[in-house]
Amino acid sequence: MPRKLKVFSAFKFNLPKKVNKSIIFQWAMAKISAGLLMYKRTNGELKVLIAHPGGPFWKGKDIDSWDIPKGEVKEGEELFEAAKREFKEETGIDAKGEFIDLGDIKRKDGKVVHIWAFEGDWNGLLMVSSYVSLEFPKGSGKIIKFPEMDKADFFTIEEARKRLYPSVKMFLERLEEKLG
């Protein structure tokens, strides 16, 4: 069953008074993400739902540029609840059913990512409720708004391995192991 850990804000820093401690807290909180990996079997073949990030940086990129729907854990939020919330925000899908804990990984940048998997299906309509605002081009003063994820699809494990960020590919192996 899902881990019952909570993120908390008990950080003790000996920082100069000039340092904005809320920025340090935001940085520390950004170091934990949680998400869900939906899977299904089509004609006996395992497929997973992965999503492509929106925005100008990711436009036209396909290999090593997709992700498992996930996001930052809010202060006081349980990891599993954050995973379900982020999945809903990025896909519009209400995750239901039995969940498989795929554990966590620590990325090179220090961020810890927790993932659960569940069996489900999807009608193909991406209902994103999470948007990003960004100055683009940089220095232009023009702010653009785009969906955090601009497309999603089911892929075989082999195809998903090609498309996923290298840091999260390990979760595919863990899913295969858990499903036997």
Residue frames relative to the residue before (quaternion, step in Angstrom):
aa qw qx qy qz dx dy dz
M 1.0000 0.0000 0.0000 0.0000 0.00 0.00 0.00
P 0.6864 -0.5167 0.3176 0.4013 3.60 -1.17 0.50
R 0.5403 -0.6048 0.4803 0.3341 3.52 -1.16 0.70
K 0.3297 -0.7634 0.5303 0.1653 3.58 -1.03 0.82
L 0.3003 0.7703 -0.5107 0.2360 3.58 1.11 0.62
K 0.1682 -0.7576 0.6193 0.1190 3.53 -1.18 0.54
V 0.4172 -0.6544 0.5647 0.2808 3.51 -1.21 0.60
F 0.0423 -0.8096 0.5854 0.0103 3.56 -0.90 0.82
S 0.4428 -0.7214 0.4842 0.2214 3.52 -1.24 0.45
A 0.3450 0.7487 -0.4993 0.2665 3.59 1.03 0.69
F 0.1992 0.7751 -0.5636 0.2046 3.55 0.51 1.23
K 0.0939 -0.7783 0.6187 0.0512 3.58 -0.94 0.86
F 0.0520 0.7955 -0.5968 0.0911 3.52 -0.49 1.23
N 0.2614 -0.7048 0.6304 0.1936 3.55 -1.14 0.63
L 0.1332 0.8212 -0.5315 0.1593 3.54 0.29 1.32
P 0.5668 -0.5661 0.4584 0.3849 3.57 -1.15 0.51
K 0.6183 -0.5778 0.3834 0.3700 3.59 -1.13 0.63
K 0.6226 0.5723 -0.3372 0.4136 3.60 1.14 -0.57
V 0.6060 0.5677 -0.3595 0.4258 3.60 1.19 -0.44
N 0.3898 -0.7078 0.5437 0.2270 3.57 -0.92 0.98
K 0.2972 -0.8019 0.4947 0.1547 3.57 -0.22 1.28
S 0.5864 0.5655 -0.3917 0.4276 3.63 1.10 -0.45
I 0.6126 0.5258 -0.3518 0.4739 3.59 1.11 -0.60
I 0.6285 0.5159 -0.3321 0.4780 3.60 1.01 -0.81
F 0.6523 0.5097 -0.3199 0.4609 3.60 0.93 -0.86
Q 0.6488 0.5097 -0.3235 0.4632 3.61 0.92 -0.89
W 0.6355 0.5200 -0.3283 0.4668 3.58 0.99 -0.80
A 0.6696 0.4998 -0.2998 0.4603 3.58 0.90 -0.91
M 0.6635 0.5011 -0.3071 0.4630 3.58 0.97 -0.83
A 0.6402 0.5386 -0.3293 0.4377 3.60 1.04 -0.68
K 0.5810 0.6160 -0.3613 0.3905 3.58 1.24 -0.16
I 0.7175 0.3520 -0.2492 0.5470 3.63 1.25 0.08
S 0.0084 0.7832 -0.6207 0.0351 3.56 -0.84 1.05
A 0.0968 -0.7740 0.6232 0.0562 3.54 -1.26 0.49
G 0.0866 0.8145 -0.5681 0.0799 3.55 -1.06 0.72
L 0.3922 -0.7011 0.5522 0.2231 3.51 -1.41 0.04
L 0.1940 -0.7458 0.6289 0.1033 3.51 -1.16 0.78
M 0.1847 -0.7869 0.5824 0.0864 3.57 -0.42 1.24
Y 0.0483 -0.7969 0.6021 0.0119 3.55 -1.00 0.84
K 0.0299 -0.7605 0.6468 0.0481 3.53 -1.35 0.31
R 0.3313 -0.6999 0.5864 0.2377 3.52 -1.33 0.23
T 0.0631 -0.7774 0.6258 0.0004 3.54 -0.85 1.06
N 0.8209 -0.1055 0.0117 0.5612 3.57 -0.51 1.23
G 0.7322 -0.4444 0.2212 0.4662 3.56 0.98 0.93
E 0.6297 0.5322 -0.3354 0.4559 3.60 1.27 -0.10
L 0.4096 -0.7186 0.5153 0.2242 3.57 -0.88 1.02
K 0.0044 -0.7813 0.6236 -0.0267 3.57 -0.93 1.00
V 0.1822 -0.7768 0.5951 0.0962 3.56 -1.18 0.64
L 0.4024 -0.6875 0.5540 0.2419 3.54 -1.21 0.64
I 0.0523 0.7785 -0.6228 0.0575 3.55 -0.74 1.10
A 0.3098 -0.7727 0.5368 0.1372 3.57 -1.19 0.54
H 0.3543 -0.7223 0.5643 0.1852 3.53 -1.23 0.70
P 0.4379 -0.7112 0.4761 0.2753 3.62 -0.77 0.96
G 0.4309 -0.6942 0.5198 0.2493 3.54 -1.12 0.74
G 0.5943 0.6122 -0.4150 0.3160 3.52 -1.33 -0.06
P 0.6880 -0.5410 0.3196 0.3632 3.53 -1.26 0.47
F 0.6111 0.5731 -0.3627 0.4081 3.60 1.03 -0.65
W 0.7599 0.4000 -0.1946 0.4739 3.58 0.96 -0.91
K 0.4405 0.7106 -0.4564 0.3044 3.61 1.24 -0.19
G 0.8352 0.1832 -0.1616 0.4927 3.56 -0.86 1.02
K 0.6058 0.5351 -0.3671 0.4603 3.61 1.24 -0.04
D 0.0859 -0.8227 0.5619 0.0125 3.56 -0.93 0.89
I 0.7238 0.4041 -0.2446 0.5029 3.61 0.82 -0.93
D 0.8472 0.0470 -0.0900 0.5214 3.58 -0.96 0.99
S 0.6367 0.5556 -0.3274 0.4228 3.60 1.06 0.58
W 0.5700 0.5436 -0.4020 0.4669 3.63 1.21 0.22
D 0.2145 -0.7873 0.5700 0.0963 3.55 -1.25 0.37
I 0.4913 -0.5555 0.5622 0.3660 3.49 -1.40 0.16
P 0.4980 -0.6522 0.4578 0.3422 3.64 -0.79 0.86
K 0.2570 0.7454 -0.5591 0.2563 3.54 -0.53 1.26
G 0.0295 0.8074 -0.5892 0.0003 3.55 -1.25 0.15
E 0.7558 -0.4202 0.2863 0.4126 3.48 -1.39 0.01
V 0.3972 -0.6801 0.5718 0.2295 3.50 -1.17 0.78
K 0.3554 -0.7427 0.5300 0.2027 3.57 -0.84 1.00
E 0.6625 -0.5070 0.3762 0.4032 3.54 -1.24 0.48
G 0.8315 0.1908 -0.1691 0.4935 3.57 -0.88 1.01
E 0.5723 0.6140 -0.3685 0.3996 3.59 1.26 -0.14
E 0.4452 -0.6576 0.5331 0.2917 3.58 -1.04 0.77
L 0.6155 -0.5957 0.3793 0.3500 3.55 -1.04 0.81
F 0.6892 0.4861 -0.2883 0.4534 3.60 0.82 -0.98
E 0.6427 0.5055 -0.3242 0.4756 3.60 1.01 -0.76
A 0.6240 0.5243 -0.3318 0.4750 3.59 1.06 -0.73
A 0.6288 0.5423 -0.3308 0.4485 3.58 0.99 -0.82
K 0.6788 0.4777 -0.2908 0.4759 3.60 0.90 -0.92
R 0.6422 0.5242 -0.3242 0.4558 3.60 0.98 -0.83
E 0.6797 0.4910 -0.2908 0.4608 3.58 0.84 -0.96
F 0.6289 0.5326 -0.3346 0.4570 3.59 0.98 -0.80
K 0.6561 0.5015 -0.2993 0.4781 3.58 0.96 -0.89
E 0.6679 0.5100 -0.3048 0.4482 3.61 0.89 -0.92
E 0.7527 0.4193 -0.2199 0.4575 3.58 0.93 -0.86
T 0.7952 0.2794 -0.1495 0.5170 3.60 1.15 -0.48
G 0.4093 -0.6951 0.4875 0.3340 3.59 1.11 -0.63
I 0.5755 0.6007 -0.3623 0.4204 3.58 1.29 0.01
D 0.3171 -0.7060 0.6013 0.1984 3.56 -1.03 0.90
A 0.2940 -0.7738 0.5391 0.1555 3.57 -0.51 1.18
K 0.0712 0.7913 -0.5997 0.0954 3.56 -0.81 1.09
G 0.6045 0.5760 -0.4206 0.3548 3.52 -1.25 0.40
E 0.6760 -0.4320 0.3769 0.4630 3.50 -1.26 -0.51
F 0.2200 -0.7921 0.5618 0.0928 3.56 -0.91 0.95
I 0.2456 -0.7538 0.5989 0.1131 3.52 -1.08 0.87
D 0.3434 -0.7382 0.5461 0.1972 3.55 -0.72 1.08
L 0.1590 -0.8024 0.5715 0.0647 3.59 -0.60 1.16
G 0.5542 -0.6434 0.3750 0.3718 3.55 1.28 0.20
D 0.4717 -0.6575 0.5072 0.2966 3.53 -1.22 -0.50
I 0.1917 -0.7324 0.6374 0.1432 3.51 -1.38 0.24
K 0.2727 -0.7135 0.6099 0.2111 3.54 -1.25 0.38
R 0.3301 -0.7623 0.5281 0.1762 3.56 -0.62 1.16
K 0.6896 -0.4773 0.3480 0.4189 3.57 -1.29 0.26
D 0.6836 0.4808 -0.2875 0.4677 3.60 1.09 -0.65
G 0.6197 -0.5818 0.3281 0.4122 3.59 1.29 0.09
K 0.5289 0.6300 -0.4177 0.3859 3.59 1.21 -0.29
V 0.2567 -0.7385 0.6067 0.1440 3.55 -1.05 0.88
V 0.1272 -0.7969 0.5902 0.0224 3.56 -0.83 1.08
H 0.1396 -0.7763 0.6136 0.0371 3.58 -0.82 1.12
I 0.0181 -0.8150 0.5785 -0.0275 3.60 -0.83 0.98
W 0.1165 -0.7325 0.6670 0.0704 3.52 -1.23 0.77
A 0.2469 -0.7546 0.5870 0.1581 3.58 -1.17 0.54
F 0.0179 0.7774 -0.6287 -0.0098 3.54 -1.25 0.49
E 0.4638 -0.6665 0.5087 0.2862 3.53 -1.19 0.59
G 0.2398 0.7679 -0.5642 0.1858 3.55 -0.89 0.93
D 0.2797 -0.7255 0.5924 0.2110 3.52 -1.33 -0.09
W 0.2317 -0.7745 0.5838 0.0749 3.53 -1.28 0.34
N 0.4556 -0.7247 0.4583 0.2391 3.56 -1.00 0.86
G 0.5961 -0.6069 0.3535 0.3890 3.61 1.22 -0.01
L 0.6201 0.5233 -0.3471 0.4703 3.59 1.26 -0.10
L 0.2342 -0.7813 0.5680 0.1098 3.56 -0.58 1.18
M 0.0777 -0.8108 0.5801 -0.0110 3.59 -0.52 1.22
V 0.0440 -0.8440 0.5338 -0.0281 3.55 0.39 1.29
S 0.0819 -0.7879 0.6072 0.0616 3.58 -0.99 0.81
S 0.6316 0.5069 -0.3176 0.4932 3.56 1.31 0.17
Y 0.0201 -0.8182 0.5721 -0.0523 3.56 -0.60 1.21
V 0.2672 -0.7404 0.5999 0.1435 3.53 -1.28 0.54
S 0.1742 -0.7477 0.6293 0.1201 3.57 -1.07 0.77
L 0.0418 0.8087 -0.5765 0.1086 3.54 -0.88 1.02
E 0.4328 -0.6516 0.5489 0.2946 3.54 -1.10 0.70
F 0.1809 0.7833 -0.5723 0.1617 3.57 -0.68 1.13
P 0.4687 -0.2839 -0.8199 0.1661 1.50 -1.53 1.96
K 0.6591 -0.5204 0.3678 0.3994 3.54 -1.22 0.59
G 0.8042 0.2510 -0.2189 0.4923 3.54 -0.93 0.99
S 0.5530 0.6445 -0.3803 0.3664 3.60 1.28 -0.12
G 0.4066 -0.7019 0.4808 0.3329 3.55 1.18 -0.56
K 0.5843 0.5694 -0.3642 0.4491 3.61 1.29 -0.11
I 0.1933 -0.7790 0.5906 0.0835 3.56 -0.76 1.10
I 0.0937 -0.7783 0.6187 0.0511 3.55 -0.87 0.98
K 0.2299 -0.7493 0.6076 0.1289 3.56 -1.21 0.60
F 0.0742 0.7986 -0.5910 0.0865 3.56 -0.86 0.95
P 0.5907 -0.5759 0.4145 0.3842 3.60 -1.18 0.47
E 0.5740 -0.5956 0.4356 0.3550 3.54 -1.09 0.73
M 0.7597 0.1169 -0.0665 0.6363 3.58 1.13 -0.74
D 0.2245 -0.8210 0.5117 0.1171 3.59 -0.76 0.98
K 0.7916 0.0056 -0.0413 0.6097 3.60 1.26 -0.18
A 0.0793 -0.7690 0.6329 0.0411 3.52 -1.30 0.44
D 0.0781 0.7923 -0.6029 0.0516 3.54 -1.20 0.48
F 0.4812 -0.6097 0.5364 0.3301 3.51 -1.37 0.28
F 0.0282 -0.7794 0.6259 -0.0106 3.54 -1.03 0.91
T 0.5484 -0.5476 0.4927 0.3958 3.55 -1.21 0.43
I 0.6608 -0.4934 0.3709 0.4271 3.57 -1.23 0.36
E 0.6436 0.5328 -0.3217 0.4455 3.59 0.95 -0.86
E 0.6879 0.4608 -0.2819 0.4848 3.60 0.90 -0.89
A 0.6291 0.5334 -0.3351 0.4555 3.60 1.01 -0.78
R 0.6106 0.5576 -0.3487 0.4412 3.61 1.03 -0.74
K 0.6542 0.5063 -0.3092 0.4692 3.59 1.04 -0.73
R 0.7582 0.4372 -0.2084 0.4366 3.57 0.93 -0.91
L 0.6404 0.5677 -0.3342 0.3949 3.60 1.02 -0.75
Y 0.6006 -0.5032 0.4745 0.4011 3.52 -1.32 0.50
P 0.5704 -0.6135 0.4153 0.3546 3.61 -0.94 0.75
S 0.6484 0.5663 -0.3264 0.3904 3.60 0.97 -0.79
V 0.7669 0.3558 -0.2064 0.4926 3.64 1.09 -0.49
K 0.4072 0.7374 -0.4609 0.2793 3.60 1.24 0.01
M 0.5545 0.6323 -0.3772 0.3878 3.59 1.16 -0.60
F 0.6116 0.5694 -0.3581 0.4166 3.60 1.09 -0.64
L 0.5785 0.5678 -0.3798 0.4458 3.62 1.14 -0.47
E 0.6454 0.5093 -0.3093 0.4779 3.58 0.97 -0.87
R 0.6586 0.5122 -0.3094 0.4563 3.56 0.93 -0.89
L 0.6362 0.5158 -0.3353 0.4656 3.60 1.00 -0.77
E 0.6511 0.5168 -0.3178 0.4562 3.59 0.89 -0.88
E 0.6451 0.5203 -0.3142 0.4630 3.58 1.00 -0.85
K 0.6881 0.4944 -0.2836 0.4490 3.59 0.89 -0.96
L 0.7115 0.4459 -0.2565 0.4787 3.58 1.03 -0.77
G 0.4028 -0.7372 0.4520 0.3000 3.57 1.32 -0.25
